Every structure is written in structure tokens, then in C-alpha cells.
Amino acid sequence: MSNSHSALLTEADELLRPECECWAEGFCFVAGVDEVGRGPLAGPVVAAAVVFPRGVPWPWVNDSKQMSAEARHAARDAVAALPGVQYGIGVASVEEIDQLNILNATHLAMRRAVEKLSQVDFILVDGRPVKGLPYPSRAIVKGDAKSASIAAASVIAKVYRDEWMVRLDAEYPGYGFAEHKGYGTEQHLRALKRLGVTPEHRRSFRPVREILEPPPEQPLLFE
């Protein structure tokens, strides 16, 4: 299949196998769910859920990590423009990440994304099983490369979070949020040490915590 966002997916495509299996089991509205932003030191974790309409060709999608920013934006627009598509976005804030831990905050963002959908009866989720989802679900390891709806969710979540981090870059200049999107790059760590911790940094993450509470200096045992 062409790696172009103008290509289309039909039920014969391998990327639709998980959805086709669900349809064969009698489910009608199959949501793909994925998240972005578990690893960064700053910014929220964002999840998206996508239900494609059955019986019409879908826009070509792929794991968002394998796409350029331009291709992600084009794919996001193509998914959003598809008649009958449903998609929802769920966000867990920095405060929730610090209170709940990143895994529980990620699951909260996923539930919020699914709850934005008007019709869903089954969920395909990327990675490991997620407790507390409001509908039956199936976890697919590396699902963003195996399921079209999960791949579409990864694209929507990635574009949404990247745009969020660009806005934070304007609010907190000097940290480079627009470039590294909050990940712990050398540039980001240098800025953290120079400028300090912002309200958008995850205080429960070690590099941030060590700036707020530096470990005590070890005494010299030998001169």
C-alpha cells in the first residue's frame, strides 16, 4: 500500500483485520484508542479514540511515530473529514499525573476519550490491557501498527498534544517545548537547570524532582 495519506483502506486491508474480527463477532462501533505523552517531563498525557464508519473506504493511516509532522496533520484532517467518523480526545493534566502516577493518568485520559464518543460497543486499545474502560476491550501490543482505528487515534492524539506543547512554548519561552514537546532532551534538561521548574512540569518525574529537591552532596571520603 502506498504510504500516502491519499491512499484508502478497505476491509480487505491487513490494517483492518482487528476491526473486521470485531465486526464478525457482532460488534458495530469499534473504537481504537491510543495515547501520547507518557514519557515527557512536562505537559499532559493525551489519548484519542476513533470509531470509523463501516462500509466506506477509510483514509490511510499509520503509527504516528512513523510519520512526519506534515503527514500527521494531513492524516488527522482526512480522518476528521470522513463522513460518519467519531473521535474523542481525553487529557490528563500534569496535576493528575503527579497525583495518580503516569499509568493511572494515562488510563484516565483513555476513558475520557472513549466517553466523548456517542456510539461505541467495543474498544481496541494499544499496548497492555486497560482497567476501567466503559466497554469490552482487547489490548493489541504495537496496535498502532496493526489496527487502522488505533493508528488514527495515535495520529489525532499526537497532533493535539504537539499543538498543546507549541502553545506552552509561547507561554514559557526558553524551554524549547515546541521542539522537544516536553521530552527530557539535553536542551530541555539544561533549560530546567537554568530557568527552573514551571507549573507544567511533572514533579513526580525524577529529573524534575531532583531540581526541586537536589540530593544531598556526598561527603568526600578521601582528600
Number of C-alpha atoms within 10 A of each C-alpha: 8 8 11 14 19 14 13 15 18 15 15 9 12 14 23 17 15 21 28 19 11 18 15 10 9 11 15 17 22 25 29 32 34 32 29 24 21 17 12 18 24 27 26 28 29 31 31 31 35 32 29 24 16 17 8 14 14 23 23 22 33 26 20 23 15 10 15 10 15 10 18 24 18 17 25 23 14 17 25 17 11 15 11 11 15 20 23 22 25 23 23 22 19 23 18 19 23 15 13 15 14 22 12 16 24 28 22 24 24 28 24 22 25 27 17 15 18 11 14 20 15 23 27 25 28 25 16 12 15 18 11 11 18 14 12 11 19 17 16 18 13 15 24 27 19 19 27 29 32 34 28 33 35 33 31 30 28 26 20 19 22 22 13 17 23 17 13 20 18 13 10 15 11 14 24 20 24 17 15 17 24 26 19 17 15 10 15 21 19 13 15 19 13 11 13 14 18 13 11 17 21 25 22 18 17 12 16 22 15 12 15 13 9 10 9 6 6 6 6 6 5 4 3
